[in-house]
Amino acid sequence: MQRRKFLKNSTTAAAAVISVPFINSCQEEVTIPKKLAKTIRPIAICTWNFENATAKAWQVLKEGGSSLDAVQQGAMIEEADVNNQTVGVGGRPDRDGNVTLDACIMDKDGNCGAVLAMQNIASPVSVARKVMEETPHVMLAGKGAEKFAYEQGFEKTNLLTEQSKKEWLEWKKTSQYKPIINIENHDTIGILAIDKKGDISGACTTSGMGYKYAGRVGDSPIIGAGLFVDNEIGAATATGVGEEVVRTVGSFLIVELMRQGKSPQEACEEGVKRIMAKNKDRTDFQIGFIAINKNGETGGYCIQPGFTYRTYSEEGHIDNSSMSFLKG
């Protein structure tokens, strides 16, 4: 009896000693990134080398603004740049000659808004935010999105510039659909930010693939594919051939990998490798991911060279041109 009582008490005590720290440890690793000696915040990160976008986001963050304002205003910089032919005014049209824009935005509380295949509105990311804040919906598409934008005070704008029109007319001579890697087949800009309070937001905006079928929508405005934010864990956004990102719910996958304990870099690498596991021996497309976790750690990975991303924090305005890629 004494021996059984001793063993019972010993087992119970051992379970208490082992299980509580073990459970707590698992919870910390699964749900929250490990605490670093130095947490980096505020910080902004965007796909490609759009230094004006990250500079604008950083200005908002440095002055104490929210991460939501930072990503919106950063994205708007590129939407207004007529020399950027993959987003906003001046974006490449579809094969019918119409510029159709997609965008989404997501805040720290998981609220989100998106517009798809919208015409005649210069800043789709701003309309997406209005969808999030002023409607019970997440997505508005086509003519409905355009009508809503007018109701919210946005002006009708001719998005097709002379340069983009000239190139489209030249393309029509052959109508050969072979998007150029890193030029015509990326979603232009995905931008993530953490503000001084530690809150995370993200935005993504694009004119989509040049000379696409009318009505085509890629990953950029799809929450979970082109963008995903979890304020406890981090955020991710994608660029490249949107169809492949949609098939793997890429940005959500990367955030979930970070939830499991992977660093942003490790998560991005795994996201790309999962896509390529379903596209063995393909060399005709590009996918790139960037990610940030709650501590301000960042990462990026792509299939082929040519993709880059930019960060802006107190550590400086950094062009990550030497980021790693899968195929040499």
JODA-V533451 format. One record per residue. RES is the residue in three letters. D_FIRST is the distance of its C-alpha to the first C-alpha in Angstrom with 2 decimals. Layout:
# JODA-V533451
RES;D_FIRST
RES;D_FIRST
This chain:
# JODA-V533451
MET;0.00
GLN;3.78
ARG;5.38
ARG;5.15
LYS;6.03
PHE;8.46
LEU;9.87
LYS;10.44
ASN;12.11
SER;13.96
THR;15.24
THR;16.40
ALA;18.10
ALA;19.69
ALA;20.97
ALA;22.47
VAL;24.13
ILE;25.49
SER;26.40
VAL;28.37
PRO;30.77
PHE;31.02
ILE;32.00
ASN;34.37
SER;35.85
CYS;36.49
GLN;38.12
GLU;40.38
GLU;41.47
VAL;42.02
THR;43.82
ILE;45.50
PRO;47.28
LYS;45.88
LYS;47.51
LEU;50.35
ALA;51.63
LYS;54.77
THR;55.03
ILE;58.49
ARG;60.01
PRO;62.42
ILE;63.32
ALA;65.31
ILE;65.37
CYS;67.67
THR;68.55
TRP;71.67
ASN;73.65
PHE;74.70
GLU;75.07
ASN;76.89
ALA;74.02
THR;71.35
ALA;73.74
LYS;74.16
ALA;70.43
TRP;69.85
GLN;72.56
VAL;70.79
LEU;67.41
LYS;68.84
GLU;70.47
GLY;67.18
GLY;67.75
SER;65.10
SER;63.97
LEU;65.34
ASP;68.81
ALA;68.61
VAL;67.98
GLN;70.56
GLN;73.26
GLY;72.54
ALA;72.89
MET;76.05
ILE;77.75
GLU;77.66
GLU;78.56
ALA;81.76
ASP;82.72
VAL;85.42
ASN;85.08
ASN;81.55
GLN;82.23
THR;78.69
VAL;78.03
GLY;79.90
VAL;83.66
GLY;85.11
GLY;82.24
ARG;83.25
PRO;84.07
ASP;82.92
ARG;85.30
ASP;87.24
GLY;87.96
ASN;85.63
VAL;83.25
THR;79.96
LEU;77.20
ASP;73.40
ALA;71.02
CYS;67.66
ILE;65.87
MET;62.26
ASP;60.87
LYS;57.65
ASP;56.45
GLY;56.96
ASN;60.26
CYS;62.80
GLY;66.31
ALA;68.51
VAL;72.03
LEU;73.06
ALA;76.50
MET;78.24
GLN;81.93
ASN;84.32
ILE;81.75
ALA;81.59
SER;78.06
PRO;75.53
VAL;72.56
SER;73.93
VAL;74.31
ALA;70.74
ARG;69.58
LYS;71.66
VAL;70.03
MET;66.63
GLU;67.68
GLU;70.25
THR;69.12
PRO;66.04
HIS;66.33
VAL;65.24
MET;68.16
LEU;71.86
ALA;74.11
GLY;77.77
LYS;80.34
GLY;77.70
ALA;76.43
GLU;80.03
LYS;80.94
PHE;77.91
ALA;78.94
TYR;82.41
GLU;80.96
GLN;78.99
GLY;82.18
PHE;82.14
GLU;85.57
LYS;86.78
THR;87.27
ASN;88.84
LEU;86.12
LEU;88.20
THR;89.99
GLU;93.07
GLN;91.18
SER;88.46
LYS;91.14
LYS;93.20
GLU;90.28
TRP;89.39
LEU;92.98
GLU;92.94
TRP;89.69
LYS;91.27
LYS;93.79
THR;91.14
SER;88.20
GLN;85.93
TYR;82.35
LYS;80.74
PRO;79.10
ILE;79.26
ILE;75.89
ASN;75.13
ILE;78.23
GLU;78.49
ASN;74.98
HIS;72.82
ASP;71.87
THR;73.56
ILE;71.24
GLY;67.62
ILE;66.70
LEU;63.41
ALA;62.90
ILE;60.41
ASP;61.84
LYS;61.12
LYS;58.49
GLY;56.62
ASP;57.59
ILE;58.53
SER;61.32
GLY;63.29
ALA;66.53
CYS;68.30
THR;71.97
THR;74.33
SER;77.44
GLY;75.65
MET;77.05
GLY;80.78
TYR;82.74
LYS;79.70
TYR;80.15
ALA;80.93
GLY;77.76
ARG;75.43
VAL;72.43
GLY;70.10
ASP;66.76
SER;68.08
PRO;67.87
ILE;64.71
ILE;61.62
GLY;58.87
ALA;61.42
GLY;63.97
LEU;61.94
PHE;58.49
VAL;57.02
ASP;53.46
ASN;53.50
GLU;49.86
ILE;50.41
GLY;54.07
ALA;57.07
ALA;59.04
THR;62.50
ALA;64.36
THR;67.83
GLY;69.59
VAL;69.97
GLY;68.28
GLU;67.74
GLU;65.24
VAL;63.38
VAL;63.15
ARG;61.70
THR;58.68
VAL;58.46
GLY;58.84
SER;58.43
PHE;55.40
LEU;53.86
ILE;54.45
VAL;52.88
GLU;49.80
LEU;49.61
MET;49.73
ARG;46.92
GLN;44.84
GLY;45.54
LYS;48.82
SER;51.63
PRO;54.88
GLN;56.49
GLU;53.74
ALA;53.74
CYS;57.54
GLU;57.49
GLU;54.95
GLY;57.04
VAL;60.16
LYS;58.48
ARG;57.18
ILE;60.73
MET;62.16
ALA;59.63
LYS;61.44
ASN;64.87
LYS;64.90
ASP;68.20
ARG;69.69
THR;71.61
ASP;73.74
PHE;71.68
GLN;69.90
ILE;66.65
GLY;65.44
PHE;62.50
ILE;61.90
ALA;58.77
ILE;57.50
ASN;54.04
LYS;53.02
ASN;53.44
GLY;57.00
GLU;56.41
THR;58.85
GLY;59.32
GLY;61.83
TYR;62.36
CYS;65.00
ILE;66.13
GLN;69.44
PRO;71.10
GLY;73.21
PHE;70.68
THR;69.81
TYR;68.27
ARG;68.95
THR;66.79
TYR;67.86
SER;65.81
GLU;66.28
GLU;65.94
GLY;69.21
HIS;70.86
ILE;69.66
ASP;71.01
ASN;68.36
SER;70.90
SER;68.92
MET;65.96
SER;64.38
PHE;65.19
LEU;64.07
LYS;67.33
GLY;69.75
